[in-house]
Amino acid sequence: MRATEELIRERLAALKPVAVDLRDESAQHAGHAGAASGGGHWQLTIVSEAFRGKNAVARHRMIYEALGDLMKRDIHALKIEAFAPEQS
């Protein structure tokens, strides 16, 4: 999953985060249908000025847009906590 982690981090850079905590939780989901298809399970906490004034749905959409096709093949599940700097 190291290559996937690097791709995720590279794509999230478009949001100019001031902090990113990305954790691969795939091992906790072994045997799960998503794990069988090769998609990983990830937990993301991200802080970015880009999220200022945006609600949670808008923030998640921004992240999904940044990740693009990774959401269709490399990421089966993504738990997101997205904050503006004053919220972290």
Secondary structure, DSSP 8 states (H G I E B T S, - for coil): -HHHHHHHHHHHGGG-EEEEEEEE-GGGGTTSHHHHTT-EEEEEEEEEGGGTT--HHHHHHHHHHHHTTHHHHTEEEEEEEEE-GGG-
